[in-house]
């Protein structure tokens, strides 16, 4: 487990974007994907919005995914397994990098064919508690032609990251503007933020 944690952290230190190809593991990804699709079939997912507090708006010209927040109160065995992994990662991160992360929030994201999320930062203008962004992908057999890449904008090294199953991406929430390019297939992920305070 700690090997995937170290891969995520060391690649972040080197490139400002951490990537682990097998952070969650294939079996957990499959179970989380199945759970997400069940929630979608039950019409539980909601149209995603932008902003927070009184500034929340829905704008399908900026983002067109659907989301559902993960909560420990759901007591879902697969979400609980995900939380156990995140708790262990935060303990390792705090111990090795002195980051003082104290909480987190995560949601499922479902992008139907043709969906996207235009360039943005993950830090709110009126709330700076989000320290790191994490995205874990749940898409088996994803192909280049399926699109849906995470495009991260950097001064000297823009990155385009394919959302393949079990891959996790990790970066500072207030530093790197990024977008989800138009997807040509249904695209599943868990997106969230590690927070201070």
FIGULUM-121777 format. One record per residue (C-alpha): chain; x, y, z. Coordinates in Angstrom, 3 decimals, m for minus. Example, Ala and Ser with C-alpha at 12.3 -4.5 7.8 and 13.67 -1.06 7.14 Angstrom:
<lodrens>
> cadena|u|v|w
> A|12.300|m4.500|7.800
> A|13.670|m1.060|7.140
</lodrens>
This chain:
<lodrens>
> cadena|u|v|w
> A|0.000|0.000|0.000
> A|2.725|2.467|0.977
> A|4.522|1.889|m2.349
> A|1.591|3.444|m4.236
> A|1.507|6.293|m1.690
> A|5.207|6.979|m2.243
> A|4.761|6.863|m6.027
> A|1.996|9.469|m5.801
> A|4.008|11.756|m3.523
> A|7.376|11.444|m5.281
> A|5.885|12.103|m8.717
> A|4.064|15.117|m7.265
> A|7.321|16.479|m5.840
> A|9.035|15.988|m9.197
> A|6.324|17.306|m11.545
> A|3.706|19.089|m9.363
> A|1.322|16.358|m10.528
> A|1.404|13.044|m8.688
> A|0.290|9.948|m10.578
> A|m0.107|6.403|m9.302
> A|m1.260|3.843|m11.868
> A|m2.702|1.471|m9.250
> A|m3.623|3.495|m6.180
> A|m7.005|1.887|m5.493
> A|m6.520|m1.516|m7.081
> A|m8.622|m3.080|m9.808
> A|m11.133|m4.910|m7.589
> A|m12.036|m1.848|m5.515
> A|m12.342|0.205|m8.717
> A|m14.737|m2.331|m10.187
> A|m16.868|m2.346|m7.040
> A|m16.955|1.446|m6.810
> A|m17.846|1.705|m10.506
> A|m20.705|m0.768|m10.039
> A|m21.946|1.223|m7.049
> A|m21.782|4.469|m9.009
> A|m23.756|2.981|m11.888
> A|m26.382|1.627|m9.467
> A|m26.755|5.102|m7.949
> A|m27.095|6.580|m11.412
> A|m29.737|4.026|m12.389
> A|m31.641|4.959|m9.213
> A|m31.486|8.622|m10.301
> A|m29.495|9.617|m7.217
> A|m26.795|11.615|m9.008
> A|m27.331|15.352|m9.415
> A|m26.188|17.847|m12.017
> A|m22.870|19.286|m10.857
> A|m22.571|22.956|m9.963
> A|m19.757|25.465|m9.633
> A|m18.962|27.753|m6.701
> A|m19.904|27.348|m3.048
> A|m22.210|28.765|m0.394
> A|m24.366|31.539|m1.872
> A|m22.382|31.489|m5.126
> A|m23.441|27.997|m6.249
> A|m24.685|27.933|m9.832
> A|m25.292|25.285|m12.459
> A|m23.852|26.046|m15.866
> A|m23.742|23.230|m18.406
> A|m21.531|25.371|m20.649
> A|m18.785|25.093|m17.999
> A|m19.322|21.573|m16.660
> A|m21.768|18.858|m17.636
> A|m21.066|15.958|m15.268
> A|m23.288|14.485|m12.568
> A|m22.085|13.858|m9.007
> A|m22.951|12.146|m5.737
> A|m21.080|12.827|m2.489
> A|m19.483|9.927|m0.628
> A|m20.312|9.915|3.069
> A|m19.278|7.563|5.853
> A|m22.891|7.655|7.001
> A|m23.850|5.697|3.869
> A|m22.024|2.723|5.430
> A|m21.402|1.312|1.961
> A|m18.723|m1.382|2.174
> A|m16.878|m0.207|m0.933
> A|m17.003|3.473|m0.037
> A|m15.769|2.508|3.441
> A|m12.861|0.634|1.852
> A|m12.089|3.750|m0.188
> A|m12.162|5.905|2.967
> A|m9.814|3.464|4.727
> A|m7.348|3.861|1.850
> A|m7.629|7.664|1.958
> A|m7.205|7.732|5.749
> A|m4.030|5.654|5.408
> A|m2.719|7.900|2.623
> A|m3.334|11.062|4.671
> A|m1.559|9.557|7.678
> A|1.419|8.714|5.436
> A|1.346|12.142|3.772
> A|1.206|13.994|7.092
> A|3.957|11.824|8.549
> A|6.325|12.085|5.582
> A|5.598|15.614|4.317
> A|4.222|17.459|7.387
> A|1.156|18.617|5.453
> A|m1.246|18.778|8.426
> A|m4.251|17.539|6.437
> A|m7.183|17.148|8.828
> A|m10.227|16.362|6.666
> A|m11.428|15.569|3.174
> A|m14.438|15.422|0.882
> A|m15.055|13.202|m2.151
> A|m17.798|12.651|m4.696
> A|m18.512|10.309|m7.563
> A|m18.388|11.954|m10.993
> A|m20.148|10.600|m14.054
> A|m19.499|12.145|m17.453
> A|m21.832|10.892|m20.141
> A|m20.677|10.874|m23.760
> A|m20.114|14.478|m24.876
> A|m19.593|15.807|m21.335
> A|m16.709|18.027|m20.198
> A|m15.488|20.486|m17.557
> A|m13.893|23.710|m18.775
> A|m10.577|25.024|m17.314
> A|m10.754|25.897|m13.626
> A|m8.964|25.892|m10.277
> A|m10.264|23.779|m7.391
> A|m9.785|26.489|m4.758
> A|m12.766|28.718|m3.961
> A|m12.231|32.487|m3.836
> A|m13.828|32.670|m0.375
> A|m12.513|29.404|1.124
> A|m8.890|28.239|1.059
> A|m9.235|24.994|3.015
> A|m8.740|22.743|m0.020
> A|m5.044|21.880|m0.062
> A|m4.741|18.976|m2.519
> A|m6.989|17.639|m5.279
> A|m7.270|13.906|m5.907
> A|m8.992|12.113|m8.766
> A|m9.279|8.319|m8.985
> A|m10.515|6.732|m12.214
> A|m12.864|3.760|m12.480
> A|m12.824|3.121|m16.252
> A|m11.800|m0.359|m17.454
> A|m10.429|m0.814|m20.974
> A|m10.226|2.926|m21.631
> A|m8.788|3.708|m25.071
> A|m7.100|6.816|m26.463
> A|m10.017|7.451|m28.809
> A|m12.394|7.553|m25.811
> A|m11.102|11.046|m24.941
> A|m12.050|12.455|m21.550
> A|m8.464|13.253|m20.581
> A|m7.576|15.429|m17.618
> A|m5.664|18.347|m19.122
> A|m3.408|20.092|m16.594
> A|m1.917|23.439|m17.526
> A|1.661|24.150|m16.453
> A|4.031|26.862|m17.618
> A|6.584|24.453|m19.043
> A|4.819|21.092|m19.138
> A|1.115|20.791|m19.918
> A|m0.072|17.267|m19.192
> A|m2.893|15.276|m20.724
> A|m3.790|12.321|m18.478
> A|m5.971|9.444|m19.668
> A|m8.630|8.336|m17.108
> A|m7.657|4.649|m17.002
> A|m8.888|2.296|m14.298
> A|m7.166|2.517|m10.901
> A|m5.084|5.577|m11.812
> A|m5.055|8.375|m9.224
> A|m3.888|11.946|m9.851
> A|m2.799|14.316|m7.056
> A|m1.976|18.051|m7.198
> A|m2.274|21.344|m5.308
> A|m5.818|22.707|m5.460
> A|m4.855|26.370|m5.734
> A|m1.956|26.091|m8.203
> A|m2.850|24.193|m11.355
> A|m5.667|25.116|m13.691
> A|m7.109|22.006|m15.330
> A|m10.024|20.751|m17.385
> A|m11.773|17.541|m18.386
> A|m11.749|17.239|m22.153
> A|m14.853|16.063|m23.990
> A|m15.409|12.370|m23.376
> A|m16.500|10.025|m26.140
> A|m17.576|7.298|m23.731
> A|m19.192|7.223|m20.295
> A|m16.441|8.255|m17.851
> A|m16.448|7.358|m14.133
> A|m14.294|8.748|m11.345
> A|m14.080|9.768|m7.707
> A|m12.943|13.356|m7.221
> A|m12.092|15.044|m3.969
> A|m9.958|17.327|m1.859
> A|m7.686|16.958|1.124
> A|m8.271|19.883|3.460
> A|m6.646|21.834|6.260
> A|m8.676|23.353|9.063
</lodrens>
